[in-house]
Amino acid sequence: MFHITRKADYAVRGMVHLASQPADQITLLAEMAMKVDVPQALMAKIFQHLAKVGLVRSFRGARGGFQLAKPPKGITLLDIVEAIDGPIAMNRCIIEEGACGRESFCTVHPVWKKIQGKLRDELRRVNLQDLATR
């Protein structure tokens, strides 16, 4: 079964929460974790990673927390999911060229590639601003 991981789901929840806050506000990790129903320790690991890849800014100290690194309209579901889970693929032969010796004559390969393209396109169409205003 194809699915996004629990970490990616948690990342999306947290990012939507940040997008619903005023742009200049720093949101405390504990507050965000509570609001989106995610264990705080796991949320901390996820958001440290999102800071490393440039989707959020992190602030240390007593008033520390997180805020989006760019406007919510500029961050898509694809950005978040792939930041956590890596490239989305229906099959490994789509990501790793040469991973399958059947690629040149496989009748299913083009189907996987088409489905993957449509899924990526849909995830790219939805941005945090869309989700935060729903």
Secondary structure, 3 states (H helix, E strand, C coil): CCCCCHHHHHHHHHHHHHHCCCCCCCECHHHHHHHHCCCHHHHHHHHHHHHHCCCEEEECCCCCEEEECCCHHHCEHHHHHHHHHCCCCCCHHHHCCCCCCCCCCCCCHHHHHHHHHHHHHHHHHCEHHHHHCC
